[in-house]
Amino acid sequence: MDKNRPKLTPLWLGLLSIFITGLLLYTYCRIECVKIGYELSEEKARYMKLDTRRSELTIELNTLKSHEQIEQQVARHKLGLKMPTPKQVVEIP
């Protein structure tokens, strides 16, 4: 080795370690970004399923609240009632 030439090996090792550390951090950030993207896609799909289910339940609730449904389920089946014939209807003046 030449004694007049300064040693650059520690400098190059330091720069190389900083570069490799930067690459590792960049790779970690990209992996986390992809992972969060997958989680976001799964949550969007879950949201869509829940929104569809909410819509179905709203329709079912409105159906069950309707007077016709209440009349048919309670009055006719449980109480045994039926619509009056025209002879049974009395009009009050």
Backbone bond lengths (Angstrom), bond angles and torsions (degrees), N, CA, C in turn:
res aa  C-N    CA-C-N  psi(-1)  N-CA   C-N-CA  omega(-1)  CA-C   N-CA-C  phi
1 M - - - 1.445 - - 1.532 109.63 -
2 D 1.301 112.67 152.05 1.458 119.13 179.01 1.517 108.71 -85.57
3 K 1.316 118.02 125.43 1.459 121.64 -176.90 1.515 111.83 -73.37
4 N 1.317 119.06 -24.77 1.457 122.53 -178.86 1.531 112.09 -79.25
5 R 1.300 116.66 -19.26 1.475 121.23 -177.52 1.531 108.68 -83.63
6 P 1.372 118.06 128.32 1.469 119.27 179.91 1.523 110.69 -71.53
7 K 1.332 115.60 151.24 1.466 120.30 179.71 1.526 109.23 -81.39
8 L 1.295 115.97 122.71 1.469 121.55 179.93 1.522 111.79 -105.16
9 T 1.290 118.30 -1.65 1.452 121.67 -175.98 1.528 112.57 -59.61
10 P 1.346 120.41 -47.04 1.468 118.68 178.18 1.527 112.35 -62.96
11 L 1.323 117.31 -36.17 1.462 120.81 178.50 1.522 110.58 -65.07
12 W 1.349 116.67 -45.73 1.461 120.33 179.59 1.526 111.31 -65.74
13 L 1.310 117.89 -37.95 1.466 120.68 177.46 1.525 111.01 -65.19
14 G 1.304 116.59 -38.94 1.469 120.22 177.26 1.519 111.91 -65.21
15 L 1.328 115.93 -45.97 1.472 119.81 178.94 1.525 111.03 -64.73
16 L 1.322 115.90 -40.45 1.457 120.16 179.14 1.531 110.80 -64.51
17 S 1.318 118.15 -40.56 1.464 120.63 179.25 1.531 110.79 -67.58
18 I 1.324 117.75 -37.92 1.474 120.69 176.55 1.532 109.63 -64.37
19 F 1.328 117.33 -42.69 1.461 121.77 179.51 1.528 111.05 -63.04
20 I 1.326 117.25 -45.86 1.468 121.09 -179.83 1.530 110.50 -65.12
21 T 1.335 116.63 -40.20 1.470 119.81 177.06 1.527 110.37 -61.87
22 G 1.311 117.14 -41.12 1.462 120.79 177.05 1.520 112.24 -62.12
23 L 1.321 116.02 -42.05 1.466 120.02 178.24 1.530 111.28 -63.94
24 L 1.326 116.23 -41.54 1.468 119.71 178.71 1.524 111.35 -64.43
25 L 1.318 117.12 -41.81 1.472 119.87 178.02 1.526 111.08 -64.75
26 Y 1.325 117.08 -41.08 1.454 120.38 177.95 1.528 110.66 -62.34
27 T 1.336 116.68 -44.10 1.462 120.92 179.21 1.522 110.91 -62.40
28 Y 1.335 116.58 -42.68 1.463 120.48 178.30 1.536 110.86 -60.72
29 C 1.326 116.04 -44.50 1.476 119.67 179.74 1.530 111.66 -62.85
30 R 1.315 117.58 -40.44 1.461 120.55 179.17 1.533 111.01 -66.20
31 I 1.334 116.47 -40.83 1.467 119.97 178.81 1.522 110.10 -63.06
32 E 1.316 117.09 -43.10 1.465 120.85 178.50 1.528 110.80 -64.33
33 C 1.317 117.20 -37.96 1.470 121.56 178.99 1.526 110.47 -63.35
34 V 1.309 116.92 -43.93 1.468 120.72 178.95 1.523 109.95 -65.95
35 K 1.335 116.56 -42.22 1.467 121.08 179.42 1.526 110.99 -61.15
36 I 1.322 116.93 -43.88 1.467 120.65 178.63 1.529 110.48 -66.45
37 G 1.326 117.04 -34.87 1.461 120.46 176.49 1.521 111.71 -62.17
38 Y 1.340 116.55 -42.21 1.465 120.07 177.29 1.525 110.65 -64.95
39 E 1.321 117.04 -43.02 1.468 120.14 178.93 1.529 110.84 -62.24
40 L 1.317 115.90 -39.81 1.464 120.23 178.98 1.526 110.81 -64.02
41 S 1.320 117.23 -40.83 1.462 120.73 177.96 1.526 111.05 -63.38
42 E 1.337 116.26 -41.53 1.464 120.06 178.48 1.524 111.18 -63.95
43 E 1.325 116.98 -40.79 1.463 120.32 179.54 1.527 111.42 -68.26
44 K 1.325 116.97 -35.69 1.468 119.61 176.46 1.522 110.45 -63.56
45 A 1.332 116.32 -43.13 1.471 120.16 178.55 1.525 110.13 -63.92
46 R 1.312 116.92 -41.21 1.473 121.23 178.24 1.528 110.13 -63.19
47 Y 1.329 116.61 -41.97 1.460 120.99 178.75 1.530 110.76 -61.59
48 M 1.321 116.53 -42.68 1.460 119.80 -179.73 1.525 110.88 -63.83
49 K 1.341 117.49 -40.76 1.459 120.71 178.21 1.524 110.44 -64.14
50 L 1.327 116.48 -43.31 1.464 119.67 -179.70 1.531 111.29 -67.36
51 D 1.316 117.05 -36.91 1.457 120.23 178.72 1.528 110.85 -66.47
52 T 1.337 116.54 -39.71 1.462 120.48 176.14 1.518 110.56 -63.24
53 R 1.320 116.50 -43.53 1.472 121.18 179.31 1.527 110.71 -63.51
54 R 1.340 116.99 -39.87 1.463 121.13 177.68 1.521 110.64 -61.78
55 S 1.311 116.51 -42.25 1.460 120.03 178.54 1.530 110.99 -63.27
56 E 1.323 116.26 -42.61 1.470 119.97 178.28 1.522 110.89 -62.34
57 L 1.323 116.81 -42.38 1.466 120.14 -179.42 1.532 111.74 -68.67
58 T 1.336 116.98 -34.25 1.464 119.87 176.39 1.521 110.46 -64.26
59 I 1.314 116.82 -43.04 1.472 120.53 177.66 1.520 110.21 -63.11
60 E 1.326 116.72 -43.42 1.464 120.34 179.13 1.524 111.33 -63.68
61 L 1.326 117.09 -40.46 1.460 121.10 178.40 1.524 110.89 -62.89
62 N 1.314 116.63 -44.81 1.466 119.77 178.94 1.525 111.33 -63.98
63 T 1.318 116.98 -36.15 1.466 120.64 177.52 1.519 110.38 -65.55
64 L 1.327 116.38 -44.55 1.462 120.05 -178.93 1.522 112.37 -69.47
65 K 1.319 117.00 -26.67 1.462 120.71 179.44 1.534 112.19 -79.93
66 S 1.320 117.81 -17.31 1.457 120.00 -175.17 1.528 110.65 -64.31
67 H 1.308 115.82 145.68 1.467 121.77 -177.53 1.523 111.82 -63.20
68 E 1.314 116.45 -36.05 1.453 119.33 -179.97 1.528 110.56 -63.63
69 Q 1.297 115.93 -41.06 1.459 119.73 -179.52 1.532 110.09 -66.96
70 I 1.318 116.36 -43.03 1.471 120.13 179.06 1.525 109.57 -63.52
71 E 1.330 115.52 -44.17 1.463 119.57 -179.72 1.522 111.08 -61.34
72 Q 1.306 115.88 -44.87 1.460 119.00 -177.14 1.523 111.33 -69.32
73 Q 1.296 118.10 -44.93 1.460 120.78 -176.66 1.523 112.39 -70.75
74 V 1.328 117.33 -47.72 1.460 120.19 -173.19 1.524 111.58 -87.14
75 A 1.311 115.38 -57.80 1.465 118.81 -172.23 1.530 112.62 -66.80
76 R 1.284 117.08 -47.17 1.459 119.22 -174.32 1.525 112.97 -80.10
77 H 1.304 117.33 -47.22 1.460 119.24 -173.35 1.529 112.78 -84.67
78 K 1.319 117.32 -47.05 1.456 119.23 -175.02 1.527 112.68 -81.97
79 L 1.325 116.28 -39.68 1.468 119.76 -177.56 1.524 113.23 -96.54
80 G 1.314 117.57 -11.39 1.457 121.23 178.61 1.523 113.02 71.87
81 L 1.316 118.26 23.80 1.465 121.49 179.24 1.522 109.67 -83.99
82 K 1.341 114.63 159.32 1.456 120.18 175.90 1.513 108.38 -144.20
83 M 1.316 115.77 166.23 1.466 120.63 -179.73 1.525 109.42 -67.07
84 P 1.340 117.71 140.81 1.471 119.97 -179.60 1.524 111.29 -72.22
85 T 1.311 115.45 149.79 1.459 120.64 175.37 1.521 107.85 -77.52
86 P 1.327 117.84 162.48 1.470 119.32 179.49 1.535 112.63 -59.16
87 K 1.314 119.16 -27.73 1.453 121.15 179.53 1.532 111.55 -73.03
88 Q 1.326 115.81 -25.96 1.458 119.01 -179.30 1.522 113.40 -83.29
89 V 1.325 117.24 -12.89 1.466 120.83 -177.58 1.532 108.56 -84.65
90 V 1.311 115.69 127.72 1.452 122.22 177.41 1.516 108.62 -113.40
91 E 1.341 115.76 122.23 1.456 119.77 179.09 1.516 108.54 -90.40
92 I 1.313 115.09 133.10 1.458 120.80 178.42 1.507 108.57 -101.22
93 P 1.359 115.57 124.84 1.462 118.34 -177.47 1.509 113.42 -73.72
